Amino acid sequence: MYLFISNLSVIDLGTISIIVPKAAVNSMCDSLTITLTECAAQIFVFALCVAVEIALLVIMSYDRYVAICHPLHHGLIITPGLCSQATAGSWASGLVYSAIHTGSLFRLPFTKTNVIQQYFCDVPQILRISSSAVQFSEFVLIAVSVCLVLVCFSFMFVSYIIIFSNVFKTHSVEARIKAISTCTPQLAILLLFLFSGSVALLGPIPDKPSLKNLLTAMFYTMVPPFVNPIIYCLRNREINAALQRMFNRYYRFAVKNSHD
């Protein structure tokens, strides 16, 4: 379990690191340029992180299903070797997908313009300035990717439906709370990932820069990597206890000032 979480942390760090530093440097230097190599690197790493995160979320949902619905067999089914192989397979499949995705976008020169209306190399913006041949092949690849993602999310949602149906059948309140607290962070990350992905894919491709499009892009590139560690930290009892002490301290301070 912790192997998967540590890999998700690496993915969050990679997503932030490939986009934010370049945008910050451009902002401080008052520059609006990015090289073709840097643009390809951004798309490659971002696609890699997205693909690996989806694969890891699928594996983690199956891990929680086995742990809660078949607890006596969890150690026999989810072995350390299987976890390592599943993690390695996730990264390998992500590398293959991101290589195909990036190669498809940059296999032909851009024929329309070299200006993108975004603070990083966003796939819709690259498609807007690409040739019709690249657009067709990329749309086919995106359609296949969406179908695979829908299958993955369907598997995850079915897993969590089975998990919660089994949890609510148990008579132990403590067991229910423990199972729900284990699954809730993963489900929250899943919903956040699905919502941010929908915002990225279903939004229109802007021809002119606007604050709305900038905030939308910042949401699906920065919010999930920032929120994911917070969600998982809330599972830690020591962190929960520290937060509770902090809120109690602020509450007593506020009550004391109101009486004064």
C-alpha positions as CSV (number, residue, x, y, z in Angstrom):
1,M,0.0,0.0,0.0
2,Y,2.7,2.5,1.0
3,L,4.6,1.6,-2.2
4,F,1.7,2.8,-4.3
5,I,1.3,6.0,-2.2
6,S,5.0,6.8,-2.5
7,N,4.8,6.4,-6.3
8,L,1.8,8.7,-6.3
9,S,3.9,11.3,-4.4
10,V,6.6,11.0,-7.1
11,I,3.9,11.5,-9.8
12,D,2.6,14.6,-8.0
13,L,6.1,16.0,-7.7
14,G,6.8,15.3,-11.4
15,T,3.6,17.0,-12.5
16,I,4.4,20.2,-10.6
17,S,8.1,20.2,-11.5
18,I,7.7,19.9,-15.2
19,I,5.2,22.9,-15.4
20,V,5.6,25.3,-12.5
21,P,9.4,26.1,-12.6
22,K,9.3,27.0,-16.4
23,A,6.2,29.2,-15.9
24,A,7.8,30.9,-12.9
25,V,11.1,31.6,-14.8
26,N,9.2,33.0,-17.7
27,S,7.2,35.2,-15.4
28,M,10.2,36.6,-13.5
29,C,12.2,37.1,-16.7
30,D,9.2,38.6,-18.6
31,S,9.6,36.0,-21.3
32,L,6.9,34.3,-23.3
33,T,9.0,31.7,-25.2
34,I,9.5,28.0,-24.8
35,T,11.7,25.7,-27.0
36,L,10.3,22.8,-28.9
37,T,12.4,20.4,-26.8
38,E,11.0,21.9,-23.5
39,C,7.5,21.7,-25.0
40,A,7.8,18.1,-25.9
41,A,9.3,17.3,-22.5
42,Q,6.3,18.9,-20.7
43,I,3.8,16.9,-22.7
44,F,5.8,13.7,-22.3
45,V,6.2,13.9,-18.5
46,F,2.6,15.2,-18.0
47,A,1.2,12.3,-20.1
48,L,3.5,9.9,-18.3
49,C,2.3,11.1,-14.9
50,V,-1.4,10.9,-15.9
51,A,-1.1,7.4,-17.3
52,V,0.8,6.0,-14.4
53,E,-1.6,7.6,-11.9
54,I,-4.6,6.0,-13.5
55,A,-2.9,2.6,-13.5
56,L,-1.9,3.0,-9.8
57,L,-5.4,4.1,-8.8
58,V,-6.8,0.9,-10.5
59,I,-4.3,-1.2,-8.6
60,M,-5.0,0.5,-5.3
61,S,-8.8,0.0,-5.8
62,Y,-8.2,-3.7,-6.3
63,D,-5.9,-3.8,-3.2
64,R,-8.6,-2.2,-1.1
65,Y,-11.2,-4.6,-2.5
66,V,-9.1,-7.6,-1.5
67,A,-8.2,-6.1,1.9
68,I,-11.8,-5.4,2.9
69,C,-13.8,-8.1,1.1
70,H,-11.3,-10.9,1.5
71,P,-9.1,-9.9,4.4
72,L,-7.9,-13.5,5.2
73,H,-6.5,-13.9,1.7
74,H,-5.0,-10.4,1.3
75,G,-1.5,-11.5,2.3
76,L,-1.6,-14.4,-0.2
77,I,-3.0,-12.4,-3.1
78,I,-1.4,-9.0,-2.7
79,T,2.2,-10.0,-2.2
80,P,5.2,-7.6,-2.1
81,G,6.4,-9.1,-5.4
82,L,3.0,-8.6,-7.0
83,C,3.0,-4.9,-5.8
84,S,6.5,-4.3,-7.2
85,Q,5.5,-6.0,-10.6
86,A,2.3,-4.0,-10.8
87,T,4.1,-0.7,-10.0
88,A,6.8,-1.5,-12.6
89,G,4.1,-2.4,-15.1
90,S,2.3,0.9,-14.5
91,W,5.5,2.9,-15.2
92,A,6.3,0.8,-18.3
93,S,2.8,1.3,-19.8
94,G,2.9,5.0,-18.9
95,L,6.3,5.3,-20.7
96,V,5.0,3.6,-23.8
97,Y,1.8,5.7,-23.9
98,S,3.5,9.0,-23.3
99,A,6.1,8.2,-26.0
100,I,3.4,7.4,-28.5
101,H,1.4,10.4,-27.5
102,T,4.4,12.8,-27.8
103,G,5.7,11.3,-31.0
104,S,2.3,11.6,-32.6
105,L,2.1,15.3,-31.8
106,F,5.6,16.3,-32.9
107,R,6.1,14.0,-35.9
108,L,5.3,16.8,-38.3
109,P,6.2,20.5,-38.2
110,F,3.6,23.0,-37.1
111,T,2.1,24.7,-40.2
112,K,-0.3,27.3,-38.7
113,T,1.4,29.3,-36.1
114,N,4.0,29.0,-33.2
115,V,1.9,30.8,-30.6
116,I,-0.1,28.9,-27.9
117,Q,-2.6,30.6,-25.7
118,Q,-1.5,28.9,-22.4
119,Y,1.2,29.2,-19.8
120,F,2.5,25.7,-20.6
121,C,2.4,23.2,-23.6
122,D,-1.2,22.0,-23.3
123,V,-2.2,19.3,-25.7
124,P,-5.3,21.1,-27.0
125,Q,-3.2,24.1,-27.8
126,I,-0.6,22.0,-29.7
127,L,-3.5,20.4,-31.6
128,R,-4.7,23.9,-32.6
129,I,-1.5,24.7,-34.3
130,S,-0.8,21.3,-35.8
131,S,-1.4,20.0,-39.3
132,S,-4.6,18.2,-40.2
133,A,-2.8,14.8,-40.4
134,V,-1.4,15.2,-36.9
135,Q,-4.9,16.3,-35.6
136,F,-6.5,13.2,-37.1
137,S,-4.0,10.7,-35.6
138,E,-4.1,12.5,-32.3
139,F,-7.9,12.5,-32.1
140,V,-7.9,8.8,-32.8
141,L,-5.3,8.3,-30.0
142,I,-7.3,10.4,-27.6
143,A,-10.5,8.5,-28.4
144,V,-8.8,5.2,-27.7
145,S,-7.3,6.7,-24.5
146,V,-10.7,7.9,-23.3
147,C,-12.2,4.4,-23.9
148,L,-9.4,2.8,-21.8
149,V,-9.8,5.5,-19.1
150,L,-13.6,4.8,-18.9
151,V,-12.9,1.1,-18.5
152,C,-10.4,1.8,-15.7
153,F,-12.8,4.2,-13.9
154,S,-15.7,1.7,-14.3
155,F,-13.5,-1.0,-12.7
156,M,-12.6,1.4,-9.8
157,F,-16.2,2.5,-9.2
158,V,-17.5,-1.1,-9.2
159,S,-14.7,-2.1,-6.8
160,Y,-15.7,0.7,-4.4
161,I,-19.4,-0.1,-4.7
162,I,-18.7,-3.7,-3.7
163,I,-16.4,-2.5,-0.9
164,F,-19.0,-0.1,0.6
165,S,-21.8,-2.7,0.2
166,N,-19.8,-5.2,2.2
167,V,-18.8,-2.5,4.8
168,F,-22.3,-1.6,5.6
169,K,-23.3,-5.2,6.1
170,T,-20.9,-5.6,9.0
171,H,-22.2,-5.2,12.5
172,S,-19.0,-3.7,14.0
173,V,-19.1,0.1,14.0
174,E,-15.3,0.2,14.5
175,A,-14.7,-2.0,11.5
176,R,-17.0,0.3,9.4
177,I,-15.2,3.4,10.4
178,K,-11.8,1.8,9.8
179,A,-12.8,0.6,6.3
180,I,-14.4,3.9,5.3
181,S,-11.4,5.9,6.5
182,T,-9.2,3.6,4.4
183,C,-11.2,4.0,1.2
184,T,-12.3,7.6,1.5
185,P,-8.9,9.2,0.6
186,Q,-8.5,7.1,-2.5
187,L,-12.1,7.8,-3.5
188,A,-11.6,11.5,-3.0
189,I,-8.4,11.5,-5.2
190,L,-10.3,9.4,-7.8
191,L,-13.1,12.0,-7.9
192,L,-10.7,14.9,-8.0
193,F,-8.7,13.3,-10.8
194,L,-11.9,12.5,-12.8
195,F,-13.3,16.1,-12.3
196,S,-10.0,17.8,-13.3
197,G,-9.6,15.5,-16.3
198,S,-13.2,16.3,-17.4
199,V,-12.4,20.0,-17.1
200,A,-9.3,19.5,-19.3
201,L,-10.9,17.4,-22.0
202,L,-14.4,18.9,-22.3
203,G,-13.4,22.6,-22.3
204,P,-13.2,24.5,-25.6
205,I,-9.8,25.3,-27.1
206,P,-9.3,29.0,-26.8
207,D,-8.0,31.1,-29.6
208,K,-7.2,34.1,-27.4
209,P,-5.7,34.3,-23.9
210,S,-8.2,34.7,-21.0
211,L,-8.2,34.6,-17.2
212,K,-10.9,31.8,-17.3
213,N,-8.7,29.5,-19.4
214,L,-5.6,30.2,-17.3
215,L,-7.5,29.4,-14.1
216,T,-8.9,26.2,-15.7
217,A,-5.5,25.0,-16.7
218,M,-4.0,25.9,-13.3
219,F,-6.8,23.8,-11.7
220,Y,-6.2,20.5,-13.5
221,T,-2.4,20.9,-13.4
222,M,-1.7,22.2,-9.9
223,V,-4.7,21.5,-7.7
224,P,-4.6,17.6,-7.8
225,P,-0.8,17.4,-7.0
226,F,-1.2,19.9,-4.2
227,V,-4.4,18.3,-2.7
228,N,-3.4,14.6,-3.0
229,P,-0.7,14.7,-0.2
230,I,-3.0,16.6,2.1
231,I,-5.8,13.9,1.6
232,Y,-3.4,11.1,2.4
233,C,-1.9,12.9,5.4
234,L,-5.3,13.1,7.0
235,R,-5.2,9.3,7.4
236,N,-2.3,9.6,9.8
237,R,-3.4,9.6,13.4
238,E,-0.6,11.8,14.6
239,I,-1.4,14.4,12.0
240,N,-5.1,14.3,12.9
241,A,-4.2,14.6,16.6
242,A,-1.9,17.6,15.9
243,L,-4.6,19.3,13.8
244,Q,-7.2,18.7,16.5
245,R,-4.9,20.3,19.1
246,M,-4.3,23.3,16.8
247,F,-8.0,23.8,16.2
248,N,-8.8,23.5,19.9
249,R,-6.1,26.0,20.7
250,Y,-7.5,28.5,18.2
251,Y,-11.0,27.9,19.4
252,R,-10.0,28.6,23.1
253,F,-8.1,31.7,21.9
254,A,-11.2,32.9,20.0
255,V,-13.5,32.3,22.9
256,K,-11.2,34.0,25.3
257,N,-11.0,37.1,23.1
258,S,-14.7,37.2,22.6
259,H,-15.2,37.3,26.4
260,D,-12.6,40.0,26.8
